[in-house]
Amino acid sequence: MMLTSLTLTLAGSTLIGGVTITLPQTIEVSGTEITLGQIAEITGDDVLDVVRARELALGYAPAPGYSRLIGRDLVIQGLRAQAADLECTFAGAAVCRVTPAVTLVKASDLRAAAERALGSSLAGADFEITLKGPLGDVSVPRPKQTVELRAAVRESGGALGSWSVPIEIVLDGDVYRTIWSSWTVEEWRTLPVLNTRVTRGLELTPDMFTLRRIRVGSGRNASALDPATFGRATAVRDLPAGSVVTDRDVQRAVVVRRGDIVSLEVKKGAITARALAFAKQDGRVGDRVRVETASAGRIIIAEVVAKDLVRIEID
């Protein structure tokens, strides 16, 4: 084997110690950065010199599908910059072709990471998520220790619609690549819907409704009215069975008018008390209106629950 002696003299310094660096013709490496110890056999009498040579940084590892040539000249440059007092002898190949060891990140693992992030963000609600477009397997350099997937939700267009979820592939603690995924998010709620067809002008009653799990769309279903708050409401248009009724679909009668004497019901836990009050504004069932107590002239806000009846609840 032919040995080539390298003598480095920088700023008049005297070189000490010595190691032999043997480069192979080809080698496969893990991780995203290369040290001399990953690609070369290094021997020497001084253990500390060998360790210093092994730790010499040689830059990036090639990406999957590529290779990189590392020759003695590059090693010499690194030694001059990082260990100028180290005497070295070269053996083996003049140039080493470095290829990356590869690990496969499966599409199913990427999808699972995104689904976990979405599930965490949507916790406590009833949602269905659908992946828009496929995810593929991804080849990445084999890490020296760990590969980790981190996903974070980036909402787009409000609570419903399209959500973007970037999935970071983290090798040995550093982000190597980000894979973007897009999801359709649909919200479902259990809401009251009509169990019969209703024609315009018909008064709605609670027995016309049943609870059903339905998909919420563009805010309309989210504003569904509680049948218990209708209070002599009449339909302003024909409504088919299965409809969610909103405030735009009905005309609710005014059951409390400004100046009326109303019964004010005050509830605190199991205790209920009643007093007289004067309505200071018109109100429909479910509205919150100002009333003035007859005894003390105090203005308070109460909810209209029926004709000439308002209520406040104290925690």
C-alpha positions in Angstrom: 0.0 0.0 0.0 1.4 3.4 -1.0 1.6 5.9 1.9 1.6 9.6 1.3 3.1 11.8 4.0 1.5 15.2 4.7 3.4 17.9 6.5 1.5 21.0 7.5 3.2 24.1 8.7 1.0 27.1 9.6 2.4 30.4 10.9 5.7 28.7 11.8 4.1 26.1 14.2 5.7 22.8 14.8 3.5 19.8 14.0 3.1 17.2 16.8 1.7 13.7 16.9 0.6 11.7 13.8 -2.3 9.6 12.4 -2.8 7.6 9.3 -6.0 8.2 7.3 -7.1 5.4 5.0 -9.9 6.4 2.6 -12.0 3.7 1.0 -13.2 4.0 -2.6 -16.8 4.0 -1.6 -18.8 4.1 1.6 -22.3 4.6 2.9 -23.0 7.1 5.7 -25.9 7.9 8.1 -27.1 11.3 9.1 -27.0 14.6 7.3 -23.5 15.8 8.2 -20.2 13.9 7.6 -17.2 13.6 9.9 -13.9 12.0 8.8 -14.4 9.2 11.2 -17.5 8.1 9.3 -15.7 7.6 6.0 -12.1 6.8 6.9 -10.1 4.3 9.0 -7.9 6.4 11.3 -5.0 4.9 13.3 -2.3 6.4 15.4 -0.3 6.0 18.6 -2.0 8.9 20.4 -5.6 8.2 21.2 -6.4 11.9 21.5 -5.0 12.6 18.0 -7.1 9.8 16.6 -10.2 11.2 18.2 -9.4 14.7 16.9 -9.0 13.4 13.4 -12.3 11.3 13.6 -14.2 14.5 14.6 -13.0 16.5 11.6 -16.2 18.0 10.0 -16.5 17.5 6.2 -19.8 19.1 5.6 -23.1 17.8 4.3 -24.1 14.2 3.5 -25.6 13.7 0.0 -29.4 13.5 -0.3 -31.1 10.1 -1.1 -30.4 9.3 -4.8 -27.2 11.3 -4.9 -23.5 10.8 -4.0 -20.6 13.0 -3.1 -16.9 12.8 -3.8 -14.5 13.5 -0.9 -10.8 13.6 -1.7 -7.6 14.1 0.2 -7.5 17.8 -0.8 -10.8 18.4 1.1 -9.6 16.5 4.1 -6.3 18.5 4.1 -8.3 21.8 3.9 -10.3 20.7 6.9 -7.2 19.7 8.9 -5.6 23.1 8.2 -8.8 24.8 9.5 -9.6 22.6 12.4 -6.4 20.7 13.5 -3.4 22.4 12.0 -0.9 20.9 14.5 -1.9 17.3 13.6 0.6 15.4 11.3 -1.2 13.0 8.9 -0.3 10.3 6.5 -2.7 9.2 3.8 -3.4 5.7 2.5 -6.0 4.0 0.4 -8.0 5.8 -2.3 -7.3 9.3 -3.3 -11.0 10.0 -3.6 -13.9 8.4 -1.7 -17.5 8.3 -3.2 -20.0 8.8 -0.4 -23.5 7.6 -0.7 -26.3 8.0 1.9 -27.8 5.2 3.9 -31.5 5.7 3.5 -34.6 5.1 5.6 -38.2 5.2 4.4 -40.8 7.3 6.1 -44.1 5.6 5.2 -47.1 7.6 3.9 -49.2 5.9 6.6 -47.0 7.4 9.3 -47.2 10.9 7.8 -50.9 10.6 7.6 -51.2 9.4 11.2 -49.0 12.3 12.5 -51.3 14.8 10.7 -54.4 13.2 12.0 -53.1 13.3 15.6 -52.4 17.1 15.2 -55.9 17.6 13.8 -57.5 15.5 16.5 -55.7 17.6 19.2 -56.8 20.9 17.6 -60.4 19.8 17.2 -60.7 18.0 20.6 -64.1 18.2 22.2 -66.0 18.7 18.9 -67.6 16.4 16.4 -65.6 16.7 13.2 -64.9 14.5 10.2 -61.6 15.0 8.3 -60.7 13.9 4.8 -57.2 14.0 3.2 -57.2 16.0 0.0 -54.7 14.4 -2.3 -52.5 11.4 -1.5 -49.3 11.3 0.6 -46.4 9.2 -0.6 -43.5 7.4 1.0 -40.5 9.7 1.5 -36.8 8.5 1.4 -34.6 10.4 3.9 -31.0 9.9 5.1 -30.8 7.3 7.8 -30.4 9.2 11.1 -27.6 8.4 13.5 -30.1 8.0 16.3 -33.7 9.0 15.8 -36.3 10.0 13.2 -39.4 11.9 14.4 -42.5 13.3 12.8 -43.9 16.6 14.0 -47.2 18.0 12.7 -48.9 21.3 13.4 -52.3 22.6 12.3 -52.6 25.7 10.2 -56.3 26.5 9.8 -57.6 28.1 6.6 -61.0 29.6 6.0 -62.5 29.3 9.5 -63.5 26.3 11.5 -64.8 24.6 8.4 -63.3 24.0 5.0 -59.6 23.4 4.1 -56.9 23.0 6.7 -53.2 22.8 6.0 -51.0 20.5 8.1 -47.2 20.7 7.7 -45.4 17.5 8.8 -41.8 18.0 9.7 -39.4 15.0 9.3 -36.9 15.5 12.1 -33.6 13.6 12.0 -31.5 13.6 15.1 -33.3 16.6 16.5 -33.0 18.8 13.3 -35.8 19.4 10.8 -34.7 17.7 7.5 -37.8 18.2 5.4 -41.4 19.4 5.6 -44.2 17.6 3.9 -47.4 19.6 3.4 -50.8 18.0 3.6 -54.3 19.5 2.9 -57.5 18.3 4.7 -61.2 19.0 4.4 -62.8 19.5 7.8 -66.5 19.1 8.3 -68.3 19.8 11.6 -71.3 17.8 12.8 -73.8 18.8 15.5 -76.9 17.3 17.0 -79.5 20.0 16.1 -83.3 20.2 16.1 -84.8 19.6 12.6 -88.3 19.6 11.3 -90.0 16.2 11.3 -92.7 17.4 9.1 -93.2 19.8 6.2 -94.2 23.3 7.2 -96.0 25.8 4.9 -95.6 29.5 5.0 -97.6 31.2 7.8 -97.9 28.1 9.9 -97.2 28.5 13.6 -94.3 26.3 14.8 -94.5 24.2 17.9 -91.8 22.1 19.7 -93.5 18.8 18.7 -92.7 19.5 15.1 -89.0 18.9 15.8 -86.6 16.0 16.4 -82.9 16.0 17.2 -80.6 14.7 14.5 -76.8 14.6 13.9 -76.2 16.8 10.8 -73.3 18.4 9.0 -72.9 22.1 9.7 -72.5 24.1 6.6 -71.2 27.7 6.1 -72.7 29.0 9.4 -76.4 28.5 8.5 -76.9 25.3 10.5 -74.8 26.6 13.3 -77.4 29.4 14.0 -80.3 26.9 14.4 -83.0 28.1 16.7 -84.1 26.2 19.8 -87.8 25.3 19.4 -88.3 26.1 23.1 -87.7 29.8 22.3 -90.0 30.1 19.3 -92.9 31.6 21.3 -95.7 31.8 18.6 -93.2 31.9 15.7 -94.6 31.5 12.2 -92.8 30.3 9.1 -92.1 33.1 6.6 -91.4 30.5 3.8 -92.2 26.8 3.0 -89.8 24.6 4.9 -89.3 20.9 4.0 -89.0 18.1 6.5 -85.5 17.8 7.8 -84.8 21.5 7.7 -82.8 23.3 10.3 -84.8 26.4 11.3 -83.0 29.7 11.7 -84.1 33.2 12.7 -84.4 34.0 9.0 -87.0 31.3 8.5 -89.5 32.5 11.1 -91.3 35.6 12.3 -91.5 35.6 16.1 -94.4 37.4 17.8 -93.6 40.2 20.3 -94.9 38.8 23.7 -93.6 41.6 25.9 -94.1 45.3 24.9 -92.5 48.4 26.3 -94.6 49.7 29.3 -96.2 46.3 30.0 -96.4 45.1 33.6 -94.5 41.8 33.6 -93.8 39.1 36.1 -90.1 39.0 36.9 -88.9 35.5 38.0 -85.6 35.3 39.9 -84.0 31.9 40.1 -81.0 30.9 42.3 -80.5 27.2 42.4 -83.6 25.5 43.6 -85.0 28.8 45.0 -87.5 30.8 42.8 -89.0 34.2 43.7 -91.3 36.5 41.7 -91.9 40.2 41.6 -93.5 42.8 39.4 -91.6 44.9 36.9 -92.1 47.2 34.0 -90.8 46.3 30.5 -88.6 49.0 29.1 -88.5 47.6 25.6 -90.3 45.1 23.3 -89.2 41.5 23.3 -89.8 38.1 21.8 -89.2 34.7 23.5 -85.5 34.3 24.0 -84.7 38.0 23.8 -82.9 39.8 26.6 -84.7 43.0 27.5 -84.4 45.8 30.1 -87.0 45.8 32.9 -87.5 48.1 35.9 -88.4 46.5 39.2 -91.7 47.9 40.6 -90.5 47.9 44.2 -87.1 49.6 43.9 -87.0 51.1 40.4 -83.9 49.1 39.6 -83.1 48.5 35.9 -82.0 44.9 35.2 -81.6 42.7 32.1 -83.9 39.7 31.9 -84.7 37.0 29.4 -88.2 36.8 27.9 -89.5 33.3 28.5 -93.3 33.7 27.7 -96.0 36.3 27.4 -95.6 38.9 30.1 -92.9 36.7 31.9 -89.2 37.4 32.1 -86.5 35.6 34.1 -83.0 36.1 35.5 -80.8 33.4 36.9 -78.2 34.1 39.6 -75.2 31.8 39.8 
